[in-house]
Amino acid sequence: MKKQVLFTVFFISVNLLIFGQNIIHSNKIFYTGNNASVYCLKGTAVTLNSSGKLISGVLSRDQIFYNGKNGSVYCTKGTNVTFYETGKVMSAKLSRDQIFYNGKNGSVYCTKGTNVTFYETGKVKSAKLSRDQIFYNGRNGSVYCTKGTNVTFYETGNVETAVLSRNQIFYAAGNKSRKFNKGDIVNFYENGFIR
């Protein structure tokens, strides 16, 4: 009985060393859920799932990761990148300006050196815009968004939060309208009504 208990304790401690978060002592290659190679920086923490696949790590060099229909994500050396279990990018800091497709809203122009987060489908969840943009938002028509500000999206592609690049009128439930000014932060429900 004692031998079995000791073996179980040893097995659990070995698992804790292998899986979870670990500091690596030399540059090392890890693999994501879709077997992409990730070059991780020595002296930084990596997080692995129970299968030994990388969930997050700091890059030892600029890297490009394929992210489904959105094509590739260009990631910056020395920054943290996180992945879904499937291996798709969850969040990363961009090494160059990029354009990502976001469903019915078309393209999202994203700024170099800023973080972008993605849904597992590859659609943009949040990003800093590299230019003024207009996004269609259902019942409220279009949302005029400001360059250099963060915008967040629902997975459907509708805008969740944005900073306005011009004065606009939006509707709430019950067809009540409200005027917003350029520079205002506006929050929307997924159906397009304002909060």
NORQUI-V656351 format. One record per pair of residues at least 24 apart in sequence whose C-alpha atoms are under 10 Angstrom apart, sorted by the first residue. I is the first residue (numbers start at 1). J is the second residue. D is the distance in Angstrom with one decimal. If there is no record, write none. Layout:
i=<I | I>
j=<J | J>
d=<D | D>
//
This chain:
i=<15 | 16 | 18 | 18 | 18 | 18 | 18 | 18 | 19 | 19 | 19 | 19 | 19 | 19 | 19 | 19 | 19 | 20 | 20 | 20 | 20 | 20 | 20 | 20 | 20 | 20 | 21 | 21 | 21 | 21 | 21 | 21 | 21 | 21 | 21 | 22 | 22 | 22 | 22 | 23 | 23 | 24 | 27 | 27 | 28 | 28 | 29 | 29 | 29 | 30 | 30 | 30 | 30 | 31 | 31 | 32 | 32 | 32 | 32 | 32 | 32 | 32 | 32 | 32 | 33 | 33 | 33 | 33 | 33 | 33 | 34 | 34 | 34 | 34 | 34 | 34 | 35 | 35 | 36 | 36 | 36 | 36 | 36 | 37 | 37 | 37 | 38 | 38 | 38 | 38 | 39 | 39 | 40 | 40 | 40 | 40 | 40 | 41 | 41 | 41 | 41 | 44 | 44 | 45 | 46 | 46 | 46 | 47 | 48 | 49 | 51 | 53 | 53 | 53 | 53 | 54 | 54 | 54 | 54 | 54 | 54 | 55 | 55 | 55 | 55 | 55 | 55 | 55 | 55 | 55 | 55 | 56 | 56 | 56 | 56 | 56 | 56 | 56 | 56 | 56 | 57 | 57 | 57 | 58 | 58 | 62 | 62 | 63 | 63 | 64 | 64 | 65 | 66 | 67 | 67 | 67 | 67 | 67 | 68 | 68 | 68 | 68 | 69 | 69 | 69 | 69 | 69 | 69 | 69 | 70 | 70 | 70 | 70 | 70 | 70 | 70 | 70 | 70 | 70 | 71 | 71 | 71 | 71 | 72 | 72 | 72 | 73 | 73 | 73 | 73 | 74 | 74 | 75 | 75 | 75 | 75 | 76 | 76 | 76 | 76 | 79 | 79 | 80 | 81 | 81 | 82 | 83 | 83 | 84 | 84 | 84 | 85 | 86 | 87 | 88 | 88 | 88 | 88 | 88 | 89 | 89 | 89 | 89 | 89 | 89 | 89 | 90 | 90 | 90 | 90 | 90 | 90 | 90 | 90 | 90 | 90 | 91 | 91 | 91 | 91 | 91 | 91 | 91 | 91 | 91 | 92 | 92 | 92 | 93 | 97 | 97 | 98 | 98 | 99 | 99 | 100 | 101 | 102 | 102 | 102 | 102 | 102 | 102 | 103 | 103 | 103 | 103 | 104 | 104 | 104 | 104 | 104 | 104 | 105 | 105 | 105 | 105 | 105 | 105 | 105 | 105 | 105 | 105 | 106 | 106 | 106 | 106 | 107 | 107 | 107 | 108 | 108 | 108 | 108 | 109 | 109 | 110 | 110 | 110 | 111 | 111 | 111 | 111 | 114 | 114 | 115 | 116 | 116 | 117 | 118 | 118 | 119 | 119 | 119 | 120 | 121 | 122 | 123 | 123 | 123 | 123 | 123 | 124 | 124 | 124 | 124 | 124 | 124 | 125 | 125 | 125 | 125 | 125 | 125 | 125 | 125 | 125 | 126 | 126 | 126 | 126 | 126 | 126 | 126 | 126 | 127 | 127 | 127 | 128 | 132 | 132 | 133 | 133 | 134 | 134 | 135 | 136 | 137 | 137 | 137 | 137 | 137 | 138 | 138 | 138 | 138 | 139 | 139 | 139 | 139 | 139 | 139 | 140 | 140 | 140 | 140 | 140 | 140 | 140 | 140 | 140 | 140 | 140 | 141 | 141 | 141 | 141 | 142 | 142 | 142 | 143 | 143 | 143 | 143 | 143 | 144 | 144 | 145 | 145 | 145 | 145 | 145 | 146 | 146 | 146 | 149 | 149 | 150 | 151 | 151 | 152 | 152 | 153 | 153 | 154 | 154 | 154 | 154 | 155 | 156 | 156 | 157 | 158 | 158 | 158 | 158 | 158 | 159 | 159 | 159 | 159 | 159 | 159 | 159 | 160 | 160 | 160 | 160 | 160 | 160 | 160 | 160 | 160 | 160 | 161 | 161 | 161 | 161 | 161 | 161 | 162 | 162 | 162 | 163 | 170 | 171>
j=<50 | 50 | 47 | 48 | 49 | 50 | 51 | 52 | 46 | 47 | 48 | 49 | 50 | 51 | 52 | 53 | 54 | 45 | 46 | 47 | 48 | 49 | 50 | 52 | 54 | 55 | 45 | 46 | 47 | 48 | 49 | 54 | 55 | 56 | 57 | 46 | 47 | 48 | 57 | 47 | 57 | 57 | 59 | 60 | 59 | 60 | 54 | 59 | 60 | 54 | 55 | 56 | 57 | 55 | 87 | 56 | 82 | 83 | 84 | 85 | 86 | 87 | 88 | 89 | 83 | 84 | 85 | 86 | 87 | 88 | 66 | 84 | 85 | 86 | 87 | 88 | 86 | 87 | 64 | 65 | 66 | 87 | 88 | 63 | 64 | 65 | 63 | 64 | 65 | 81 | 63 | 77 | 77 | 78 | 79 | 80 | 81 | 77 | 78 | 79 | 80 | 78 | 80 | 80 | 80 | 81 | 82 | 82 | 85 | 85 | 85 | 83 | 85 | 86 | 87 | 81 | 82 | 83 | 84 | 85 | 87 | 81 | 82 | 83 | 84 | 85 | 86 | 87 | 88 | 89 | 90 | 80 | 81 | 82 | 83 | 84 | 89 | 90 | 91 | 92 | 81 | 82 | 83 | 82 | 92 | 94 | 95 | 94 | 95 | 94 | 95 | 89 | 122 | 118 | 120 | 121 | 122 | 123 | 120 | 121 | 122 | 123 | 100 | 101 | 102 | 103 | 121 | 122 | 123 | 99 | 100 | 101 | 102 | 103 | 107 | 121 | 122 | 123 | 124 | 99 | 100 | 101 | 122 | 98 | 99 | 100 | 98 | 99 | 100 | 116 | 98 | 112 | 112 | 113 | 114 | 115 | 112 | 113 | 114 | 115 | 113 | 115 | 115 | 115 | 117 | 117 | 118 | 120 | 118 | 119 | 120 | 120 | 120 | 120 | 118 | 119 | 120 | 121 | 122 | 116 | 117 | 118 | 119 | 120 | 121 | 122 | 116 | 117 | 118 | 119 | 120 | 121 | 122 | 123 | 124 | 125 | 115 | 116 | 117 | 118 | 119 | 124 | 125 | 126 | 127 | 116 | 117 | 118 | 117 | 129 | 130 | 129 | 130 | 129 | 130 | 124 | 157 | 153 | 154 | 155 | 156 | 157 | 158 | 155 | 156 | 157 | 158 | 135 | 136 | 137 | 156 | 157 | 158 | 134 | 135 | 136 | 137 | 142 | 153 | 156 | 157 | 158 | 159 | 134 | 135 | 136 | 157 | 133 | 134 | 135 | 133 | 134 | 135 | 151 | 133 | 147 | 147 | 148 | 150 | 147 | 148 | 149 | 150 | 148 | 150 | 150 | 150 | 152 | 152 | 153 | 155 | 153 | 154 | 155 | 155 | 155 | 155 | 153 | 154 | 155 | 156 | 157 | 151 | 152 | 153 | 154 | 155 | 157 | 151 | 152 | 153 | 154 | 155 | 156 | 157 | 159 | 160 | 150 | 151 | 152 | 153 | 154 | 159 | 160 | 161 | 151 | 152 | 153 | 152 | 164 | 165 | 164 | 165 | 164 | 165 | 159 | 192 | 188 | 190 | 191 | 192 | 193 | 190 | 191 | 192 | 193 | 170 | 171 | 172 | 191 | 192 | 193 | 168 | 169 | 170 | 171 | 172 | 177 | 188 | 191 | 192 | 193 | 194 | 169 | 170 | 171 | 192 | 168 | 170 | 192 | 168 | 169 | 170 | 186 | 192 | 168 | 182 | 182 | 183 | 184 | 185 | 186 | 182 | 183 | 184 | 183 | 185 | 185 | 185 | 186 | 187 | 188 | 188 | 190 | 188 | 189 | 190 | 191 | 190 | 190 | 191 | 190 | 188 | 189 | 190 | 191 | 192 | 186 | 187 | 188 | 189 | 190 | 191 | 192 | 186 | 187 | 188 | 189 | 190 | 191 | 192 | 193 | 194 | 195 | 185 | 186 | 187 | 188 | 189 | 194 | 186 | 187 | 188 | 187 | 194 | 195>
d=<8.7 | 9.9 | 9.7 | 8.0 | 9.5 | 8.7 | 9.8 | 7.5 | 9.6 | 7.3 | 5.4 | 6.1 | 5.9 | 8.0 | 6.3 | 9.0 | 9.6 | 9.8 | 8.0 | 5.2 | 5.2 | 6.4 | 7.7 | 8.8 | 9.6 | 9.2 | 6.2 | 5.5 | 4.2 | 6.5 | 9.1 | 9.9 | 9.5 | 8.9 | 9.5 | 5.4 | 6.5 | 8.3 | 9.8 | 9.0 | 9.8 | 9.9 | 9.1 | 6.9 | 9.7 | 8.6 | 9.6 | 9.7 | 9.5 | 6.1 | 9.7 | 9.9 | 9.0 | 9.1 | 8.5 | 9.2 | 9.7 | 7.3 | 8.4 | 7.5 | 7.5 | 4.8 | 8.1 | 9.5 | 8.3 | 7.6 | 5.4 | 4.6 | 4.1 | 7.8 | 9.8 | 9.7 | 8.4 | 5.9 | 4.7 | 7.5 | 9.2 | 7.2 | 9.8 | 7.5 | 8.6 | 7.3 | 9.3 | 9.4 | 9.9 | 8.9 | 7.8 | 9.4 | 8.9 | 9.4 | 8.1 | 9.4 | 9.2 | 8.7 | 9.7 | 9.2 | 9.8 | 8.8 | 7.2 | 9.3 | 9.8 | 9.6 | 9.6 | 9.5 | 9.2 | 9.9 | 9.7 | 9.0 | 9.8 | 7.8 | 9.6 | 9.6 | 7.8 | 9.6 | 8.5 | 9.9 | 8.2 | 7.3 | 9.0 | 8.3 | 8.2 | 8.3 | 5.6 | 5.0 | 6.6 | 7.0 | 9.7 | 8.1 | 9.9 | 9.4 | 9.2 | 6.8 | 5.6 | 4.2 | 6.2 | 9.1 | 9.7 | 9.4 | 9.3 | 9.9 | 5.8 | 6.8 | 9.2 | 9.0 | 10.0 | 9.3 | 7.2 | 9.7 | 8.6 | 9.7 | 9.3 | 7.4 | 9.7 | 9.3 | 8.9 | 8.5 | 5.9 | 9.2 | 9.3 | 7.5 | 6.0 | 9.2 | 9.0 | 7.7 | 9.5 | 10.0 | 8.4 | 6.8 | 8.5 | 8.5 | 5.5 | 5.6 | 8.1 | 9.9 | 9.7 | 9.1 | 6.1 | 7.2 | 9.0 | 9.6 | 7.9 | 8.8 | 8.8 | 9.2 | 9.9 | 8.9 | 8.0 | 9.6 | 8.9 | 9.4 | 8.0 | 9.3 | 9.4 | 9.0 | 10.0 | 9.4 | 9.2 | 7.6 | 9.6 | 9.9 | 9.9 | 9.7 | 9.7 | 9.4 | 9.9 | 9.2 | 9.6 | 9.0 | 9.7 | 9.0 | 6.7 | 9.2 | 8.2 | 9.1 | 8.7 | 8.9 | 6.5 | 8.3 | 7.3 | 9.6 | 8.0 | 6.8 | 8.5 | 7.6 | 9.8 | 7.6 | 8.3 | 5.6 | 5.0 | 6.6 | 6.8 | 9.8 | 8.3 | 10.0 | 9.4 | 9.2 | 6.7 | 5.6 | 4.2 | 6.2 | 9.1 | 9.7 | 9.3 | 9.3 | 10.0 | 5.7 | 6.7 | 8.9 | 9.0 | 9.4 | 7.2 | 9.7 | 8.6 | 9.7 | 9.3 | 7.2 | 9.7 | 8.9 | 10.0 | 8.6 | 8.5 | 5.9 | 9.2 | 8.6 | 7.1 | 5.6 | 9.0 | 9.0 | 8.0 | 9.4 | 7.9 | 6.2 | 8.2 | 8.7 | 5.7 | 6.0 | 8.1 | 9.9 | 9.9 | 9.2 | 6.0 | 7.4 | 9.0 | 10.0 | 8.2 | 9.2 | 8.8 | 9.2 | 9.9 | 9.0 | 7.9 | 9.6 | 9.0 | 9.5 | 8.0 | 9.2 | 9.4 | 9.0 | 9.5 | 9.2 | 7.6 | 9.7 | 10.0 | 9.9 | 9.8 | 9.8 | 9.6 | 9.9 | 9.2 | 9.6 | 9.1 | 9.7 | 9.0 | 6.8 | 9.4 | 8.3 | 9.4 | 8.8 | 9.2 | 6.8 | 8.8 | 7.7 | 9.6 | 7.9 | 6.9 | 8.6 | 7.8 | 8.1 | 8.3 | 5.6 | 5.1 | 6.6 | 7.0 | 10.0 | 8.6 | 9.4 | 9.3 | 6.8 | 5.6 | 4.2 | 6.3 | 9.1 | 9.8 | 9.4 | 9.2 | 5.7 | 6.7 | 9.0 | 9.0 | 9.3 | 7.1 | 9.7 | 8.5 | 9.7 | 9.2 | 7.3 | 9.3 | 9.0 | 8.8 | 8.1 | 5.6 | 8.9 | 9.0 | 6.8 | 5.4 | 8.5 | 8.9 | 8.0 | 9.7 | 7.4 | 5.7 | 7.1 | 9.9 | 8.3 | 5.7 | 6.2 | 8.9 | 9.9 | 9.6 | 9.0 | 5.8 | 6.7 | 8.6 | 9.8 | 8.4 | 9.8 | 8.4 | 9.3 | 9.3 | 9.7 | 8.1 | 9.7 | 9.0 | 9.4 | 9.9 | 8.1 | 9.1 | 9.2 | 9.0 | 10.0 | 9.6 | 10.0 | 8.8 | 7.7 | 10.0 | 9.7 | 9.9 | 9.9 | 9.6 | 9.9 | 9.4 | 10.0 | 9.5 | 8.8 | 9.6 | 8.9 | 6.5 | 9.8 | 9.0 | 7.9 | 9.7 | 9.0 | 8.6 | 8.7 | 6.3 | 7.8 | 7.0 | 9.4 | 8.2 | 6.7 | 8.4 | 7.5 | 9.5 | 7.6 | 8.1 | 5.7 | 4.9 | 6.5 | 6.8 | 9.7 | 8.3 | 9.9 | 9.1 | 9.6 | 6.9 | 5.6 | 4.5 | 6.3 | 9.1 | 9.7 | 5.5 | 6.9 | 8.8 | 9.2 | 6.7 | 9.3>
//
